[in-house]
Amino acid sequence: MNTEQPSNSFREASDLPILVSMGSAPQTFGMSRSYIYELAAQGKISLKKMGRYTMVVTESMLAYINALPNMTPVTRKKKPSA
């Protein structure tokens, strides 16, 4: 199991900035720019304009991520060998 984190990853939510630029958001949050814009259009996260830059409000993104359901792994039975 690989537990190494990329050098630009954040260890905890408290390490994240209040606003994340759309240029950095896909790498920071692990989703595409277009999906981030979809979430904003659906009112699930907040975006702010800072001059010409669009910024993701980190608190809103973390609230969205924390509201997602937990994934329950399914164990599949192996097929018998022929």
GUDREN-299943 format. One line per 2 residues: number of its first residue (from 1); their letters; for each residue x, y, z of N, C-alpha, C. Coordinates in nm, 2 decimals. Atoms other than C-alpha are relative to their C-alpha. Example, Ala and Ser with C-alpha at 12.3 -4.5 7.8 and 13.67 -1.06 7.14 Angstrom:
REM residues 2
1	AS	0.09 -0.12 0.00 1.23 -0.45 0.78 0.09 0.12 0.00 ~ -0.09 -0.11 0.00 1.37 -0.11 0.71 -0.08 0.11 0.08 $
//
This chain:
REM residues 82
1	MN	0.08 -0.12 0.00 0.00 0.00 0.00 0.09 0.12 0.00 ~ -0.08 -0.12 0.01 0.14 0.33 -0.10 -0.05 0.11 0.09 $
3	TE	0.04 -0.10 -0.09 0.12 0.58 0.18 0.07 0.14 -0.02 ~ -0.07 -0.13 0.04 0.34 0.85 0.02 -0.10 0.10 -0.05 $
5	QP	0.08 -0.11 0.06 0.18 1.18 -0.05 0.08 0.08 -0.09 ~ -0.08 -0.09 0.08 0.28 1.40 -0.33 0.05 0.12 0.08 $
7	SN	-0.06 -0.11 -0.08 0.50 1.69 -0.21 -0.10 0.12 0.01 ~ 0.09 -0.11 -0.01 0.22 1.94 -0.29 -0.14 -0.03 0.06 $
9	SF	0.13 0.04 -0.06 -0.06 1.75 -0.11 -0.01 0.06 0.15 ~ 0.02 -0.05 -0.14 -0.21 1.87 0.22 -0.03 -0.11 0.09 $
11	RE	0.02 0.10 -0.10 -0.21 1.66 0.53 -0.13 0.00 0.07 ~ 0.12 -0.02 -0.07 -0.51 1.80 0.70 -0.08 0.12 -0.06 $
13	AS	0.08 -0.11 0.05 -0.80 2.03 0.61 0.05 0.13 0.05 ~ -0.05 -0.12 -0.06 -0.65 2.29 0.84 0.12 0.06 -0.08 $
15	DL	-0.12 -0.04 0.08 -0.35 2.30 0.60 -0.04 0.07 -0.13 ~ 0.05 -0.06 0.13 -0.57 2.42 0.31 -0.02 0.15 0.02 $
17	PI	0.04 -0.15 0.00 -0.61 2.79 0.22 -0.15 0.02 0.00 ~ 0.14 -0.04 0.00 -0.94 2.96 0.26 -0.06 -0.01 -0.14 $
19	LV	0.04 0.01 0.14 -0.97 2.99 -0.11 0.10 -0.07 -0.09 ~ -0.09 0.07 0.09 -0.82 2.77 -0.38 -0.04 0.04 -0.15 $
21	SM	0.02 -0.04 0.14 -0.78 2.89 -0.74 -0.05 -0.11 -0.08 ~ 0.04 0.11 0.09 -0.95 2.70 -1.02 0.11 -0.07 -0.07 $
23	GS	-0.12 0.07 0.06 -0.61 2.63 -1.16 0.06 -0.11 0.09 ~ -0.05 0.10 -0.10 -0.51 2.44 -0.84 -0.11 -0.09 0.05 $
25	AP	0.10 0.08 -0.06 -0.85 2.31 -0.74 -0.01 -0.15 -0.05 ~ 0.01 0.14 0.03 -0.85 1.99 -0.95 0.10 -0.09 0.07 $
27	QT	-0.11 0.07 -0.07 -0.52 1.88 -0.80 -0.03 0.00 0.15 ~ 0.03 -0.01 -0.14 -0.62 1.99 -0.45 -0.11 -0.09 0.04 $
29	FG	0.12 0.07 -0.04 -0.96 1.83 -0.44 -0.02 -0.13 -0.08 ~ 0.01 0.12 0.07 -0.91 1.55 -0.69 -0.12 -0.02 -0.09 $
31	MS	0.11 0.01 0.10 -1.18 1.63 -0.94 0.02 0.11 -0.11 ~ -0.02 -0.08 0.11 -1.20 1.80 -1.27 -0.06 0.14 0.01 $
33	RS	0.05 -0.13 0.00 -1.25 2.17 -1.33 -0.15 0.01 -0.04 ~ 0.13 0.00 0.05 -1.57 2.10 -1.52 -0.10 -0.05 0.11 $
35	YI	0.09 0.05 -0.11 -1.71 1.89 -1.23 -0.01 0.10 0.11 ~ 0.00 -0.10 -0.10 -1.62 2.17 -0.99 -0.10 0.11 -0.04 $
37	YE	0.10 -0.10 0.05 -1.82 2.42 -1.21 -0.14 -0.06 0.01 ~ 0.13 0.06 -0.01 -2.11 2.17 -1.22 -0.05 0.01 0.14 $
39	LA	0.04 0.00 -0.14 -2.11 2.15 -0.84 -0.05 0.14 0.04 ~ 0.03 -0.14 -0.03 -2.12 2.53 -0.82 -0.13 0.04 -0.07 $
41	AQ	0.12 -0.03 0.07 -2.40 2.55 -1.08 -0.12 -0.06 0.07 ~ 0.10 0.07 -0.08 -2.60 2.30 -0.86 -0.02 0.06 0.14 $
43	GK	0.01 -0.06 -0.13 -2.54 2.52 -0.56 0.06 -0.08 0.11 ~ -0.06 0.09 -0.10 -2.34 2.25 -0.38 0.13 0.05 0.06 $
45	IS	-0.12 -0.06 -0.05 -2.02 2.45 -0.35 0.00 0.15 -0.03 ~ -0.01 -0.14 0.03 -1.93 2.82 -0.35 0.12 0.04 -0.07 $
47	LK	-0.11 -0.06 0.07 -1.71 3.01 -0.59 0.00 0.15 0.02 ~ -0.02 -0.14 -0.02 -1.58 3.36 -0.55 0.08 0.06 -0.11 $
49	KM	-0.08 -0.07 0.10 -1.44 3.61 -0.80 0.10 0.09 0.08 ~ -0.10 -0.08 -0.06 -1.11 3.77 -0.70 0.07 0.06 -0.12 $
51	GR	-0.05 -0.06 0.12 -1.03 4.01 -0.98 -0.04 -0.09 -0.12 ~ 0.03 0.09 0.11 -1.01 3.79 -1.29 0.00 -0.15 0.03 $
53	YT	-0.01 0.14 -0.04 -0.96 3.47 -1.09 -0.13 -0.05 0.06 ~ 0.11 0.07 -0.07 -1.23 3.22 -0.99 0.06 -0.08 0.11 $
55	MV	-0.05 0.07 -0.11 -1.17 3.08 -0.65 -0.10 -0.09 0.06 ~ 0.09 0.10 -0.07 -1.32 2.77 -0.48 0.01 0.03 0.15 $
57	VT	0.00 -0.02 -0.14 -1.43 2.84 -0.12 0.02 -0.14 0.07 ~ -0.04 0.13 -0.05 -1.25 2.55 0.06 -0.10 -0.05 0.10 $
59	ES	0.09 0.05 -0.10 -1.50 2.53 0.34 -0.12 -0.07 -0.07 ~ 0.12 0.06 0.06 -1.79 2.47 0.10 0.04 -0.13 -0.07 $
61	ML	-0.04 0.13 0.06 -1.59 2.20 -0.09 0.02 -0.11 0.10 ~ -0.01 0.10 -0.10 -1.50 2.02 0.23 -0.13 -0.04 0.05 $
63	AY	0.13 0.04 -0.04 -1.86 2.03 0.34 -0.07 -0.09 -0.10 ~ 0.06 0.09 0.10 -1.97 1.88 0.01 0.07 -0.14 0.01 $
65	IN	-0.07 0.12 0.00 -1.70 1.61 0.03 -0.04 -0.08 0.13 ~ 0.04 0.07 -0.12 -1.79 1.53 0.39 -0.14 -0.05 0.00 $
67	AL	0.14 0.04 0.01 -2.16 1.50 0.30 -0.02 -0.12 -0.09 ~ 0.02 0.11 0.09 -2.09 1.23 0.04 -0.01 -0.13 0.08 $
69	PN	0.01 0.13 -0.08 -2.19 0.87 0.15 0.13 -0.07 0.00 ~ -0.11 0.09 -0.01 -1.93 0.63 0.27 -0.01 -0.11 -0.10 $
71	MT	0.00 0.11 0.10 -1.83 0.36 0.02 0.02 -0.13 0.08 ~ -0.01 0.12 -0.06 -1.88 0.01 0.14 0.05 -0.10 -0.10 $
73	PV	-0.05 0.09 0.09 -1.66 -0.24 -0.03 -0.08 -0.13 -0.01 ~ 0.07 0.13 0.02 -1.82 -0.55 -0.18 0.10 -0.11 -0.03 $
75	TR	-0.09 0.11 0.02 -1.64 -0.88 -0.15 -0.06 -0.09 -0.10 ~ 0.05 0.09 0.10 -1.67 -1.09 -0.46 0.06 -0.14 0.02 $
77	KK	-0.05 0.14 -0.01 -1.64 -1.46 -0.46 0.08 -0.03 -0.12 ~ -0.08 0.04 0.11 -1.37 -1.60 -0.67 -0.07 -0.12 -0.07 $
79	KP	0.06 0.11 0.07 -1.48 -1.83 -0.95 0.09 -0.12 0.02 ~ -0.09 0.12 -0.02 -1.36 -2.19 -0.90 0.09 -0.02 -0.13 $
81	SA	-0.10 0.03 0.11 -1.06 -2.29 -1.11 -0.05 -0.12 -0.08 ~ 0.05 0.11 0.09 -1.14 -2.51 -1.41 0.11 -0.11 -0.01 $
//
